[in-house]
Amino acid sequence: MDAFWNIIKIILFGIVEGVTEWLPISSTGHMIILEEVLKAKEIFDGGKAFWDFFLVAIQLGAILAVIVCFFNKLNPFFGKSLNNPEEEKSKEEKKGIWLLWAKVLIACVPAAVIGLLLDDWLDRVFYNSITVAVTLILYGILFIGMEIWNKKRNFKVTDVGQLTFRTAFIIGMIQLLALIPGTSRSGVTILGAMLILCNREVACEFSFFLSIPVMFGASLLKGVKYITHAEEISSNDLALLAVGAIVAFAVSMFIIKFLMSFIKKHDFKSFGIYRIVLGILLIILFACGVMSI
């Protein structure tokens, strides 16, 4: 019976990861909350050490969804033309995709450097529920404010190929804020891109593309730390990790397509409101002693 409920819990974590990784509402924040409610560390034979690895490793399932959804747009080697599906990609299109990858990698440099240097310190200082509550509310307010401001602005970048290297690096610098739990990596990069006049579609797409090297790198870092300091991974932990990753992939496929369709007709205010409500609810739960800080 315990094994059955553990699988149900892992499926729930996979669903939450798949939904919150791409919507600007903070996957890490929701994982901290879910961990508090379900006492997730007790599920694994490897305890807290494996739990820390699990949180990042199931993101690989979510990353695969981005690669599948945007495979043709991200593949510089072959495939149908982005402008004319009846033809193969031209040399110019392939060159444009290589340049896009170069911009993605440049945008990843700040988070890669700071993440490597301060990973353990950031986890120790900021990985807690009160930080999540504060950042949920703060960035919720920023999303609403940004959308009100955007009504008076004209977006200059309407295609991801129009991003310059300078713009990509600025978005990468803004992405550093996502090292604080509850901020939302997708949320802060979307806000940053819109701040420098990228439209919602470009902001979301570039945020998705940034996730590939960022999350692969984070998974590798956590994996190396776990393997070098822990004993052999049990078959039970591996099975639960596989279930979580598969569920995260399936849910991510749906959410990515949903968000790209949603933003064509709607803005991000609803996500801002959700963040504020959730953050206030957490503070109330802390005050009532239902959740620990």
N, C-alpha and C positions, 0 to 999 in steps of 0.2 A: 504493500500500500504506500509506503514511504517513497519507493522508487517511482510509482505512478504520479504522486503529487509533485515530486521533484521535476519530472518531465513537464508537467502542466506549468510549473513555475518558470522553467526555462523557455517554454513556448511563449509565455507571457513576456519574458524579457526580450525575446526575439521580436515580438510584435512591437513592443515599445521602442526598441532600437530602430526598427525599420520605419516607424512613423516619425519619431522625434529627430532622427539624424538629418532628415532633409527639410522638415518644417522648421521654421526659425523659433523653436520653443525650448531648445536645450536638451539634447539626448543625455548628457552627463547628469544634468539636474534631475531628470526623471528617473535615471538609474539609481541615483542616491536615494531618492524618495522610495522607489520600489524595493531597494535593498533594505531600507529601514523597516518597511512594512512586512516583507516576506522573510527577513532574516536569511538572506541569500548565501552568505558565506558558509553557513552550515550545510548547504547542499553538497559541496565539493569535498572530496577526500583531501585535496591540497589546501583546504582552508582559505584564509584571507589572501595568501600569496597567489593561489590559482584564481581566486575571484578577481583580483586586480588584472591578471592576464586575460581572463574571460571577457571582461568589460571591453577591452580593446580588440581582442581577437574576433569577436562576433561582428565587429565593424567590417571585417573583410567580406562577409556575406553581403553587407550593404554596399560596399564598394563595387563588388561584381555587378550589382544591379545598374550602377552608373555606366560601367563599361559596356554592358549589354545594351542599355537604352540608347547610348550615344556612340555605339561602336563605329558606325560609318563616319560620323563627324570627327572622331578621334583617331581614326586609322589612316596614317599617311602613306600606306603602301599600295592599297588596292581598294576597289569598291566603286559603287555608282556615284556619279557626279552629284554634288549637293545642289547644284542649280538645275541640272537636267538629268533626272533619274534614268533616262534611256541611254545615256552615254557613260563611259568610264571616267573616273576623275582625271582631270588635266594635270599637267606638271605644275601649273600655277596653283591649283587647289591643293595639291600635295605639299607644295612649298608653304602655303598658308597654314596647313595643319601642323607642319614642323615648327613654324613660328609660334603658333598657339601653344604648343608644348613647351617651347622655350620660355614663353611668358608665364605659363603655369609654374614651371620650375623656379623661375626668378621670384615669383610671388611666394613660393614655399620657403625660401632661404631664411627669412627672419624667424619664422616659427620653428624651423629645424634647428637653428643655432641656439635660440633661447630655450627651446624645449629640451635639448640635450643638456644644457648647462644647469637648468633650474628644475628639471622634472621632479625629482624627489622633494625638493623644497616646496614647490607649488602644491604637490599632493598633500604634504604635511600641514601646510598653512591654510589652504583654501578648500580642500576637499571635505566640505561639511555642509549640513543642511541650511545653516543660517546664511552662508555665502550664497547658496543657490536662491534662497528666498529674496535676498536683496537684489541680485543680478536679474532675476526674473522680472521684478517690478521695474527696475531701472531701464532695462532695454525694452520692456513693454511700453513705457512712456516714450522712449526714443522712437520706436516704430510709429506710434500714433503721431508724434510731432513731425517726423520725417514725411509722413504721407500728407499731413496738412500743408507742410511747406512745399511739397512737390506739386501741389495744384497751381502754384505760381511759377513753376520752372519748366523748361523744355529740355528733355533728355537729348544729349548730343551723340551718345553711343547707343546705337540701336541694333548692332550685330556684334557678336563676340569677336569677330575678326578685326573689328575697328579698334580694339583695345591696344594701346601702346605699351611698350616695355615700362615706361615710367608709371603709367596708370596701374599696370599689373603689380609693380613693386609697392605702390602706395596701398593697394588692397591687401598685399601681403603683410605690410606693417600693421594695418588695422586688424588683421587676423590674429595678431599677438594677443589681443584682448580676450580671445576665445580660450586662452590657457587658464582663465579663471572659470571654474565650474559654474554652470547656470547661465553663462553668457550666450552660448550657442555658436558654434563655429560657422554654420550656414547663416545664422542670423546676423552676426557681426560683419561677415564678408558681404552679405547682401546690403546691409546698411551702408557699409563703406563704399561699395560700388555705386549705389544710388546717390550718395553724398557727392561723388565726383561725376555725376550726370550720366550714369549708365541706366538704361531703362530696366524694368523688372525682369524681363526675359534674359537679358545679358547678365544681370546681377546673379540670377539663379543658376544659369548655365555655368558661369565661371566659378561660382561657389561649388557646384557639383564637380567640376574638373579639378579644382584645387584639392578636393577631398581625396583624390586617388593617391598622389605621392604622400600627402600629409598623414593619412590614416594607415597606409602601408608602412610608412616610417615609424609611426607610433606603435603599431602592432609588432614590428620587428624589434624595436627597443624594449618593449615590455616582455616579449618572448625570450629575448636573450637574457634579460635580467632574471626571469623566472627559471629558465633552464640551467643557468649557471649557479643559482643559489638554492634550487629545490631538488628534491629527489625525483625519481622516475614518475612520469605522469600516469595515473591509473587509467584503466580502460573505461571506468565509469565517468571520469572527468572528460575524457576525450569524446565519449558518446554524447554527453550533455552539451559540450562545446559544439559538436557537429550539428545537433538539433537546433541550437540557438542561432548558428550561422545560416542554416538553410531557411529557417523561418524569417530571419532578418532580410535575407535576399528576396524571398517571395513578396514580403510586405513592402520592401523598398521599391520593387518594380512598379507596384501599384501607386505608391505615394509620389514617386518622381513624376509619373505621367499625370497624376492628379494635379500636382502643384503647377506644372507647366501649363496645364489647361486652365486652372483656377486663376492664375495671375493675368491671363489675357482679358479677363472681365472684372477682376476684383483687385483691391489693394491689400496691404498687410495689416490694416487696422485691427481686423478680427484676431490676428495672432497676438498683437500687442495687448488687446483686452484680455485674452486668455492668459497671457503671462502675468499680468497684474493681478487677476483674480486668483491664480494659483499661488503666486507669491504671498498674497495677503492671507490665503487659507493656511499656508505653511506657518506663518507667523502666529496665527490664532492657535494652531495645533501645538506649537512650541509653548505658548503662554498657558495653555490648558494642561501641559504635561503629557499630551498624547504622543508627541514625537520628541526625541532628544536632539539637542543641537550638535 
